[in-house]
Amino acid sequence: MLKLYNTLTRKREIFKPIHKDYVGLYSCGPTVYWYQHIGNLRTYIFSDLLKRTLMFNGFKVKHVMNITDVGHLTSDADTGEDKMEKAAKKEGKSSEEIADFYLKAFREDFKKLNILEPSIWCKATEHIKEQIELIKILEKKGYTYKTNDGIYFDSLKFNNYGKLARINVKGLKAGKRIDIGEKKNKTDFALWKFSEELGKRQQEWNPKDLGSDFSIGFPGWHLECSAMSMKYLGNSFDIHTGGQDHIQIHHTNEIAQSEAATGKKFVNYWMHAAWLLFKGEKVSKSSGGLYTISELEKLGFHPLYFRYLCLTTNYRKPLDFTLEKLKMAQESYKRLKNLISELADDKKINEKYLNEFEKAINDDFNISKGLQILWKFVRDEKTSGKLGTIRKMDEVLGLDLLKRLETIENKTNVNGKIKIISYEGLNPSEELTKLIYMREESRANKGWKKADELRGRIKKLGYSIEDTEDGVKLKKV
């Protein structure tokens, strides 16, 4: 019996899916204007653990994740630049090129962290029609109004607006003097933003081409998630996930516009991951700790060390990140892998320990407790069925527990400096590693002649190297 903590009710609830044949799961995906940092990625690890727990319980999962490639402004108050347009200007590329590049990087991080990809990736720019159709429904039902800069949702016309975040809307309206421009209420939000100057933006659409009469512009950030989730999962679906920062505005607005349009309950279970902290504050540019997975790799940490660290703390509790804690997770992970590598090959299942593990993860997928049970099981010398049971547990944990540690290590950096992305099954010697490092150092300092000389020395050892954007590929000659 699987129990999940529902942010909407603030309670653990027995999970009851809407459909017999699948669970509908929607995860708020990234805005692809830059690399995703480890704070973002903790949220996706949480969603992955949830998905794996559902699958462990025998459910088939239809998992949808959006890609925001338009409409996410730099302010949650419907002001500021579009993050995609801003990045395109900065890098001198098209918005589409920016989206494709950072989506590719994001999907590479998924692979590195053993995160299962969703059943459906959906880009906001490829679902403009669905978003305009949703606005038309809301217009017809009287939930919208027009200002000089867009079409807005009138939040006070929707009963119980803010129920997810427990917002006192009337208190907000009466108690604070806030410049809200032409908005009727502080909590109203943009469904469609008009282009300030036609042709200035790279991404803008004419709703008249799709049967609506409002001006050329682009969709609001909140609108896309409602339109795409309902397209692929129906007007009502099982679970919606995201970070805790989505509760107050983004998910609150999703509920309002979706339920106003359909008259039905939008989502049964809302689930949110707590923040990754650095020195007690949310990971950010100002507080620090804003590493990407690639940056951690350059420091010598394999991505699965970070995944392991995330598993040590309940998803609803903040996780304070430091490199020292990541180092401790690395050592624990290595120790666990080494212990497992010494076990005899046994495909039997230890029902006692597997039942304990299942009980833990089914209690709001308490993965940290499940990890403790795994450690206890590995150290228990009186039990049998070790490898078969560990294999089942790892279906949820996603730690590659039965792969050789050398294989895991070979996917990270040499000397914490150079990212070797392919060994082709090779295990380079200390001498070869040193030559690769010296060559990279020479190339960084534009010492091309020295770099060519070192390439020759590497070749004499029987290897060739290929330089790629991701790092060095090492091959046996």
N, C-alpha and C positions, 0 to 999 in steps of 0.2 A: 504494500500500500504506500504509494508515493505521496509525500506531503510537500507542498511548496509555500513559501512565504509570499503572500500577495500584498504588494504595496497599497493597493486600493483599499483593502479591509484592515491592513496592519495585523494580519493573523496568518498562522500556518493553516493551510487548507488541504484536504484530500484532493488530489488531482483527478478530475473527471473530464476526459476529452469530449469535445462536441461530436466528433466523427468516430466511427468504429474502425475505419481503415487507416487513419493517419492523425497526427498531431500537427496543427497549424502553428508554426513558430515564426515570428518576425523579429528581426534584430535591427536596430538603428545602425546603419553603416557609416562610413567615414565621409567627410567632405574632402575630396581628393585634390587639395591645393598644395599640400606639403606632405612630408613623411609623417606617419603615425608614431607618436612617442609611446613609451612603455606604459604610461598612464592610460592611454586609449586602449592599448593592447591587453591590459589586465581585464578590461570589460569584455573583450572578445574571447579571452580565455574562459571567463565566467560563462558566457553563452555557450561555448564549446563543451564545458563540463556539464551544463544543463542538458544539452542535446545528447551527449554520450550517456548520461544517466537515463534519459527517456528511452534511448535505444537499448540500454542494458535491461530495462524493464519490459522489453519486447514491443515497444511502440515504433511504428514507422513515422518518420518526421519529415514533413514538408517545410523546409526552412527557407525563408526569403530574407534577403538583405539588400537594402537600398544603397545606391552610390549617389551621394549628393554632388552633382557637377554643375549646379546652377542654383541661385536663389538664397544661399546662406550668407547673410549679411554680417558685417563685423560687429554689429550690435544686435542684441536680442529684442531691442525696442523698434525694430523695423527701420533702422537708420544705418548709415555707413555704407561702405563699398561692398559689393559682392566679392566674397573671398576668391572665387575663381577668376573673376575679371582682374582683380588686384594682382594675383599671382601671374596671370598671363602678361600683364604690363611689365611686371618686374623682370620676368625671364625672357621677354621678347618672343613669346610663343603664342599659339592659338589656345583658347580655353580647352579645346578638344585634345590638343597635344599635352597640355598640363594634366588633364583628367586621366588620359591613357597612361602617362608616365607614372603618376603617383598611385594609380590603381594597380599597376603591375608591381610596384614596390610593396604595396599593401598585401597583395596575394603571395608574394615571396615571403613576407613575414609570417603569413598563415602557415606556409609549408614548414618554415623553420621551427615554428612553435607547435607543430603537430595539431593545428586547428583544422577541423573538418570544414571544407568549403560548403556554403549553402547550396540548396537545390537550385535556387534561382538568384542570380545577381540582377538587379534592375536599376538602370540609370534614370535619374530624374528627367534628363533631356530627351529620353526616348519614350516618355509617358506624358507629354504635354497635353495630348488630347484627353486623357483620363482626368487630368487635373482640371482642365477647363470644364469638362462635363460635371465634375463635382461642384465647382463654383456655380454653375448654372442651376443645379438642384438647390443649393443653398440660397441663391437669389430668389428662386421661385417660392421657397418656403419663408422668405422674409427675414433671413438671418444676416443679410449683407447691406452695406451702404458704401457710397462712393465718396472719395475725397480727391483733392488735386493730385495726389501721388499714388492712388491705388484703390483697390476694392478690399474692404475690411469686413471682418466677422464681428458682429455685435455680441459680445460675450454675455451681456446681461439679459439677452433674449433667450439664452440657453439655461434651462433650470439646472441648478446645482453645478454651475461652472466652478472649476477648481476643486472638485471632490477628491481627485487623486492627491493633490498637494495640500489639501485641507486649507485652502485659501479663503479668507474672509473678504470677499469681493466688495461688499458694501462698506466694510471698515476701511479698505484701501481707498475707496472712492471718497469717503467722507473725511478721513483723517489726514490726508496729505495733499499739499498743493504741488502738483507736478505738471510741467509743460508737456502736454500730450498732443500738441498740434491740433489737427482737425479730427483726431480720434474722439469718439464720444465717451469712451471709458478707458482707463489706464490699461485694462487687461484685454482690450480689443487687439486684434492682430491682422496682419496683411495676408490676404489670400492671393492677391495679384498686385505686383508693383508696376506702375507705368514707367516707361523709359523717360528719363529726364530730357534727353536729346536724341532724336531718332538717328540710328546708325552709329552712335558713339559706342554702344555696347557690342561685344561680339555675339552675345546670346540674347536674342529677343524674338518674340513671336507675335503674330497678329491674330488675336482671337476671332476676328471676323472670318478668317479662313476656316475656322472650326465651329462656326454657327453661333458665336456670341458677339455682343456689340460693344464690349469695352475696349479700351485703347491698347496699342502695342506695348508689350512689356515682358515680364517674366514671372514665374510662380513664386509664392512664398515658401520658405523652407518647410514649415509645418505641413503644408498642403500635400507635398509630394509623398510623405509617408502614409498618409491616409489613403490617397488615391492608389498607390501601388500595393499596399498591403491588402486592401479590399479587392483589388483586381485579381490577385493570385490566391488569396486565402478566404475570400468571401466577406460579407458585411460584418460577420461575427467570427472570431477565431480564438484559439486557445491561449497563447502566451505571447507577450510582447516584452522584449528585453532592451536594456540600455544602461547607461551610467546614471548615478544618482542626480547628476546635474541636469538631466532631461526631465525630471519630475515636475519642477516648478513651472516651466513654460512649455517646452516642446511637447511633452506627452500630455500635459493638461490641455493644450490646444488641439492635439490630435483627437482626443476623446470628444471634445466639444463639437468640432466640425463633422466628425464621422457620425456621431449619434444624432446630431441635428439633421444630417442628411438622410439617414436610414431609419431613424426611429427605433433602432435596436441597440442592445448592448454591444459595444465595439470589441472589447477584449475581456476574457474571463480572469486571466492572471497576469498582473503586471509585476515584473521582476527587475530589480536594479542592483548593480554592483557599486560598492562603496569606492571612494577615491583611493588612488595611490598617493601617499604622502612623501614629502621630503623635508626633513627637519620639522615635522609636525604640521606642515602646510601642504595644500594640494599641489601636486607636481605642476609647475608652470615656469614660464620664462623668468619671472621675478623671484620665485622661491628656489629654483634649481631642480636638479634631478631629471631634467628633460632629455633623457637619453633615447635614442632610437635603438632598435635591435642591432643594426649594423654597427653602431658606435660601441655597443657592449661587446660585439664580436671583436672589434679592433682592440679592445682592452683584454681580450683573451677569454671571454665568457661565452660558452655555447648557449644558444637561445633556450634550450631545455633546462638550463640552470634557472633562468628567470621563470619558466613555467613551474618548476618545482617550488620556487619561492612563493609563487602565487597560491599554490596548493596548501601551503602551511597555515594560511589564515582564512577564516570564513569569508565568503564573498560579500557579506553584508557588513563586514568590519573594515575600517581603513587599514591599509597595509603601509607601514612606514618603510620606505626604501632607502637603503644605503648600499654602497659598493661592498662594505664590510658584511652586510647581511646577505648580499648576493654571493659573496665568497663562502660564507657559512653554508648556504644552500648548495653551492657547488661541491663542497666537501661532503655534505650529507648524501647528495645524489651519487657521487662517486663511490662512497662507502656502501650504499645500498646496491649499486650495480655490481660492485666487486663481490659482495655477499651472495648475490643471486647467481653470479657466474660460477660459483663454487658448488652450486646445487646439482644433484644428479638429475638426469633427464627423466621426468616423470609427468605423464600427461593426465594423470588422475586429478580429480577435483576434491579438495577438502571442504566438505559441505559446512562444517562448523565455522571455519573462518570466513568462507564466502558468504554465509548467512549474516555473520556479524558485519562484514563489509557492506552488504546490501542494505542492512538495517540502518547503517550510518548514512549512506548516500541517499537513501530514500527519506531521510529526515531533513528535508529542505536541502538536499544534496550536500551533506556535511562532509566535504572532501578531506578537510584537515583531520577529522576523526578517522576517516577511511584510510588515510595515509598512516596514521598511528597503528591501526589494526594490521596493515601490511607489514610494518616494521616488526611488530610483535610476532607475526606469523613467520617471517623470514628467520627470526632468531630462535624460534621454538624448535628445538632439536628432537622433540618427541612426536612431531607430526609428519604426515606424508602428503603426497599430492601437491607438492610445492609449485613446480613450474606450470602445471596446468591451471592451478588456482591463480597464480600471479598473472598468467596470460589473460585470464578473465578480468581480474582487477584492473589490468592496464588498458582494457577496452574503455574504461572510464577515465583513468588517470592520464593516459596518452603520453607516457614518459619513455617509450621505447625500452622498457625494462629488460627485455630478453635480447636486445642487440648488444653486441660486444662493445665494451667501453671504448676500445680503440677506434671503432667505427664512429662513435659519437665525437670523440676528441678530434679525429681527423677532419671533421666538418668545421671546426673553428679555426682560429688564426695560428700562424706559426710565431712563436715567441710573443704572442699578444700584439703583433704588429701588422702582419700581412695576412689577408684573407685568402686562403687557398680554397677555391670553390670545387676543385675536382682532383682527387688523387688517383682515380681509376683503380682503386684497390691497393694503392702503393702506401708504403710507410717510410717516408723520407728519413734518411740518417741525419744525425746532428750536423755533419759536414755539409750535406746538401741544403739543409734548412738555413745554415749560416750563409751560404752562397746566395740563396734566394733573397735573404734579408739584405745582404750587402748590395745586390743588384737593384733592389727596390729603392734603397737609400740613394744610390747613384742616380737613378732615374729621377727621383724627387729633386735632386740638386742639379739636374740637367747634365750630368756626367755621362753622356751617351757612349763615349768611347770606352769608359770603364765598364758600363753596363753591358756592352757587346762582348767585352773580354770575359766578363763573368758568365754570360750566356754560353760562351765557348767552353768554359771550365765545367759548367753544369752538363753540357752535352758530352764531355769526355767521361763523365760519371755514368753515362748511359741514359740521360733524360733530356726531354725537350720541354720548353715552357711556352705557354701562349698567354698574352696579356689581354684581359677583357675588362669591361667596365666594373665587373663584380669582383675581380681579383685575378689571381694567377691559376691557370690550369697546368698541372704537372702530368707529363706522360712519359712512359717508358719508350725509348727509341727502339 
